[in-house]
């Protein structure tokens, strides 16, 4: 959230010569990344839970 509002809208963070380079991710990029990582974490937790159940 800080990146989106403070860094993304502040002229303080613009480095001369890099004005056209997007350095803050768009909302769709953020949501896609978080969605994919959520699925990966859920799958990893399921695998670990399965291993724990098999060991007990």
N, CA, C and O atoms as a MOPAC input file, in Angstrom:
PM7 MOZYME 1SCF
protein

 N      0.82200 1    -1.19200 1     0.00000 1
 C      0.00000 1     0.00000 1     0.00000 1
 C      0.86900 1     1.26000 1     0.00000 1
 O      0.54900 1     2.24000 1    -0.67300 1
 N      1.95100 1     1.22900 1     0.74600 1
 C      2.82000 1     2.40900 1     0.80200 1
 C      3.39800 1     2.70500 1    -0.57800 1
 O      3.45600 1     3.86100 1    -0.99700 1
 N      3.82500 1     1.65900 1    -1.28100 1
 C      4.37500 1     1.85900 1    -2.62900 1
 C      3.34900 1     2.48900 1    -3.56000 1
 O      3.67300 1     3.39100 1    -4.33300 1
 N      2.11800 1     2.01200 1    -3.48500 1
 C      1.08600 1     2.51000 1    -4.39300 1
 C      0.77600 1     3.98400 1    -4.15600 1
 O      0.60000 1     4.73800 1    -5.11300 1
 N      0.70700 1     4.40000 1    -2.90500 1
 C      0.26600 1     5.76400 1    -2.60900 1
 C      1.41500 1     6.75500 1    -2.43900 1
 O      1.34400 1     7.87400 1    -2.94700 1
 N      2.45900 1     6.36200 1    -1.74100 1
 C      3.53000 1     7.31000 1    -1.45000 1
 C      4.54500 1     7.34400 1    -2.59000 1
 O      4.78000 1     8.39300 1    -3.18900 1
 N      5.13700 1     6.20700 1    -2.88200 1
 C      6.16500 1     6.14900 1    -3.91700 1
 C      5.55000 1     6.34700 1    -5.29800 1
 O      6.13500 1     7.02400 1    -6.14400 1
 N      4.37800 1     5.76400 1    -5.53400 1
 C      3.75400 1     5.83300 1    -6.85000 1
 C      3.24700 1     7.20400 1    -7.23800 1
 O      3.12100 1     7.49600 1    -8.42800 1
 N      2.95200 1     8.05800 1    -6.26700 1
 C      2.38000 1     9.36600 1    -6.57400 1
 C      3.25700 1    10.53600 1    -6.15300 1
 O      2.84200 1    11.68900 1    -6.27000 1
 N      4.45600 1    10.26100 1    -5.66600 1
 C      5.33800 1    11.32000 1    -5.19300 1
 C      6.38100 1    11.65200 1    -6.25700 1
 O      6.95400 1    10.74900 1    -6.86700 1
 N      6.62200 1    12.91000 1    -6.47500 1
 C      7.66500 1    13.34000 1    -7.42300 1
 C      9.05500 1    13.20900 1    -6.80000 1
 O     10.05400 1    13.27200 1    -7.51600 1
 N      9.13500 1    13.03100 1    -5.49500 1
 C     10.41700 1    12.90300 1    -4.79800 1
 C     11.20400 1    11.68600 1    -5.29000 1
 O     12.43300 1    11.72500 1    -5.34900 1
 N     10.49900 1    10.60700 1    -5.64400 1
 C     11.14600 1     9.34100 1    -5.97800 1
 C     11.52100 1     9.20900 1    -7.44300 1
 O     12.04400 1     8.16600 1    -7.83800 1
 N     11.28000 1    10.21400 1    -8.26000 1
 C     11.61500 1    10.11900 1    -9.68200 1
 C     13.09500 1    10.43700 1    -9.88600 1
 O     13.57900 1    11.50400 1    -9.50700 1
 N     13.79000 1     9.49500 1   -10.48900 1
 C     15.20700 1     9.65700 1   -10.78900 1
 C     15.30300 1    10.21900 1   -12.20300 1
 O     14.67300 1     9.68800 1   -13.11800 1
 N     16.08500 1    11.28900 1   -12.40100 1
 C     16.19900 1    11.87300 1   -13.73600 1
 C     16.60400 1    10.82700 1   -14.78700 1
 O     17.55400 1    10.06800 1   -14.59200 1
 N     15.87000 1    10.80500 1   -15.89200 1
 C     16.14500 1     9.86400 1   -16.96500 1
 C     15.32500 1     8.57700 1   -16.88200 1
 O     15.35500 1     7.76700 1   -17.80800 1
 N     14.59500 1     8.38000 1   -15.78300 1
 C     13.79900 1     7.15800 1   -15.62500 1
 C     12.31300 1     7.46000 1   -15.47100 1
 O     11.57300 1     6.66300 1   -14.89500 1
 N     11.88200 1     8.58800 1   -15.97400 1
 C     10.49400 1     9.00800 1   -15.78500 1
 C      9.49100 1     8.04900 1   -16.40900 1
 O      8.37900 1     7.90700 1   -15.89900 1
 N      9.85900 1     7.38900 1   -17.50000 1
 C      8.92400 1     6.52600 1   -18.23000 1
 C      8.94500 1     5.07600 1   -17.75600 1
 O      8.13300 1     4.27300 1   -18.21600 1
 N      9.85300 1     4.72200 1   -16.84600 1
 C      9.96300 1     3.34400 1   -16.37700 1
 C      8.98500 1     3.12600 1   -15.22200 1
 O      9.07700 1     3.81500 1   -14.20600 1
 N      8.04400 1     2.17400 1   -15.35900 1
 C      7.12200 1     1.91300 1   -14.25400 1
 C      7.83400 1     1.13100 1   -13.14600 1
 O      8.32800 1     0.02900 1   -13.38500 1
 N      7.88800 1     1.68400 1   -11.96300 1
 C      8.57900 1     1.01600 1   -10.86300 1
 C      7.61600 1     0.57800 1    -9.76800 1
 O      8.03600 1     0.00800 1    -8.76100 1
 N      6.33500 1     0.84000 1    -9.95700 1
 C      5.31800 1     0.37300 1    -9.02400 1
 C      4.39500 1    -0.55600 1    -9.80300 1
 O      3.91800 1    -0.20500 1   -10.88200 1
 N      4.14400 1    -1.74700 1    -9.25300 1
 C      3.29500 1    -2.70900 1    -9.94400 1
 C      1.85200 1    -2.21700 1    -9.98800 1
 O      1.38700 1    -1.52300 1    -9.08500 1
 N      1.15700 1    -2.59100 1   -11.05500 1
 C     -0.25400 1    -2.24400 1   -11.17100 1
 C     -1.06300 1    -3.17600 1   -10.27600 1
 O     -0.57300 1    -4.22100 1    -9.84900 1
 N     -2.31900 1    -2.78600 1    -9.99400 1
 C     -3.17700 1    -3.62400 1    -9.14200 1
 C     -3.37300 1    -5.01600 1    -9.72800 1
 O     -3.30400 1    -5.99000 1    -8.97800 1
 N     -3.61700 1    -5.16300 1   -11.03900 1
 C     -3.74900 1    -6.52600 1   -11.57700 1
 C     -2.48300 1    -7.37100 1   -11.38800 1
 O     -2.57300 1    -8.57000 1   -11.12500 1
 N     -1.30700 1    -6.75300 1   -11.52100 1
 C     -0.05600 1    -7.48200 1   -11.30000 1
 C      0.05100 1    -7.94800 1    -9.84900 1
 O      0.43400 1    -9.08700 1    -9.58500 1
 N     -0.28500 1    -7.07300 1    -8.92300 1
 C     -0.21200 1    -7.40500 1    -7.49700 1
 C     -1.19000 1    -8.52300 1    -7.16800 1
 O     -0.82600 1    -9.47600 1    -6.47900 1
 N     -2.42800 1    -8.42100 1    -7.65200 1
 C     -3.43800 1    -9.43400 1    -7.35100 1
 C     -3.09000 1   -10.78800 1    -7.97200 1
 O     -3.31000 1   -11.82900 1    -7.35400 1
 N     -2.54700 1   -10.77500 1    -9.19300 1
 C     -2.14800 1   -12.02500 1    -9.83400 1
 C     -1.02200 1   -12.69200 1    -9.04900 1
 O     -1.05900 1   -13.89700 1    -8.80200 1
 N     -0.03300 1   -11.91100 1    -8.66200 1
 C      1.09700 1   -12.44700 1    -7.91300 1
 C      0.63300 1   -13.01600 1    -6.57300 1
 O      1.04100 1   -14.11400 1    -6.19400 1
 N     -0.20600 1   -12.28500 1    -5.86000 1
 C     -0.69200 1   -12.76000 1    -4.56300 1
 C     -1.57700 1   -13.97800 1    -4.70600 1
 O     -1.53000 1   -14.87300 1    -3.86100 1
 N     -2.39000 1   -14.03600 1    -5.76200 1
 C     -3.24100 1   -15.20300 1    -5.99100 1
 C     -2.42800 1   -16.45800 1    -6.24300 1
 O     -2.70600 1   -17.51500 1    -5.67700 1
 N     -1.41600 1   -16.33500 1    -7.10000 1
 C     -0.55700 1   -17.48700 1    -7.41100 1
 C      0.20600 1   -17.92600 1    -6.17100 1
 O      0.29100 1   -19.12200 1    -5.89000 1
 N      0.75800 1   -16.98100 1    -5.43000 1
 C      1.50800 1   -17.34300 1    -4.22900 1
 C      0.60400 1   -17.96300 1    -3.16400 1
 O      1.03900 1   -18.84500 1    -2.42400 1
 N     -0.64200 1   -17.51400 1    -3.08000 1
 C     -1.58200 1   -18.10600 1    -2.13700 1
 C     -1.80900 1   -19.57700 1    -2.47200 1
 O     -1.80500 1   -20.42700 1    -1.58200 1
 N     -2.00800 1   -19.87600 1    -3.75000 1
 C     -2.20000 1   -21.26700 1    -4.15200 1
 C     -0.96900 1   -22.12300 1    -3.86700 1
 O     -1.09300 1   -23.27500 1    -3.45000 1
 N      0.20900 1   -21.56400 1    -4.08900 1
 C      1.44700 1   -22.29800 1    -3.81600 1
 C      1.57700 1   -22.58500 1    -2.32200 1
 O      1.93900 1   -23.69700 1    -1.93500 1
 N      1.28600 1   -21.59400 1    -1.48200 1
 C      1.36600 1   -21.79100 1    -0.02500 1
 C      0.35300 1   -22.81900 1     0.45700 1
 O      0.66600 1   -23.63400 1     1.32400 1
 N     -0.85700 1   -22.79000 1    -0.09300 1
 C     -1.88000 1   -23.76500 1     0.29300 1
 C     -1.44700 1   -25.18100 1    -0.10700 1
 O     -1.59600 1   -26.12200 1     0.67300 1
 N     -0.92100 1   -25.32500 1    -1.30600 1
 C     -0.45100 1   -26.63500 1    -1.76100 1
 C      0.70800 1   -27.12600 1    -0.88900 1
 O      0.75400 1   -28.29900 1    -0.51800 1
 N      1.62300 1   -26.24500 1    -0.57000 1
 C      2.75100 1   -26.61800 1     0.28800 1
 C      2.29400 1   -27.02500 1     1.67900 1
 O      2.80500 1   -27.99100 1     2.24600 1
 N      1.33100 1   -26.28900 1     2.23100 1
 C      0.80400 1   -26.62100 1     3.55200 1
 C      0.09600 1   -27.97700 1     3.52500 1
 O      0.19800 1   -28.74800 1     4.47900 1
 N     -0.62300 1   -28.26900 1     2.43300 1
 C     -1.30400 1   -29.56000 1     2.31500 1
 C     -0.30100 1   -30.70800 1     2.25300 1
 O     -0.51800 1   -31.75500 1     2.86300 1
 N      0.78500 1   -30.52000 1     1.52900 1
 C      1.82700 1   -31.54800 1     1.44600 1
 C      2.45500 1   -31.78400 1     2.81400 1
 O      2.63300 1   -32.93000 1     3.22800 1
 N      2.78800 1   -30.71900 1     3.50600 1
 C      3.39000 1   -30.86000 1     4.83200 1
 C      2.41600 1   -31.49900 1     5.80600 1
 O      2.81100 1   -32.34300 1     6.61100 1
 N      1.13300 1   -31.10200 1     5.74500 1
 C      0.12800 1   -31.71600 1     6.61600 1
 C     -0.00800 1   -33.20100 1     6.33100 1
 O     -0.16000 1   -33.99700 1     7.25700 1
 N      0.04600 1   -33.58700 1     5.05800 1
 C     -0.02500 1   -34.99700 1     4.69700 1
 C      1.15100 1   -35.78500 1     5.23400 1
 O      0.98500 1   -36.91200 1     5.70000 1
 N      2.33400 1   -35.20400 1     5.17400 1
 C      3.52800 1   -35.86400 1     5.71300 1
 C      3.40000 1   -36.02900 1     7.22200 1
 O      3.72200 1   -37.08900 1     7.75900 1
 N      2.93600 1   -34.99700 1     7.90600 1
 C      2.77800 1   -35.06600 1     9.36200 1
 C      1.76200 1   -36.14600 1     9.74000 1
 O      1.97900 1   -36.89800 1    10.69000 1
 N      0.65700 1   -36.22300 1     9.00000 1
 C     -0.35800 1   -37.23900 1     9.28600 1
 C      0.20700 1   -38.65000 1     9.05800 1
 O     -0.07400 1   -39.55600 1     9.84400 1
 N      0.98200 1   -38.84400 1     8.01300 1
 C      1.57600 1   -40.15700 1     7.75100 1
 C      2.58400 1   -40.55500 1     8.82700 1
 O      2.73600 1   -41.74000 1     9.12000 1
 N      3.26000 1   -39.59700 1     9.40700 1
 C      4.27100 1   -39.89700 1    10.42700 1
 C      3.65900 1   -40.19400 1    11.78900 1
 O      4.30400 1   -40.80800 1    12.63800 1
 N      2.43800 1   -39.76900 1    12.00200 1
 C      1.81300 1   -40.00800 1    13.30700 1
 C      0.88800 1   -41.13700 1    13.18800 1
 O      0.24800 1   -41.51700 1    14.16800 1

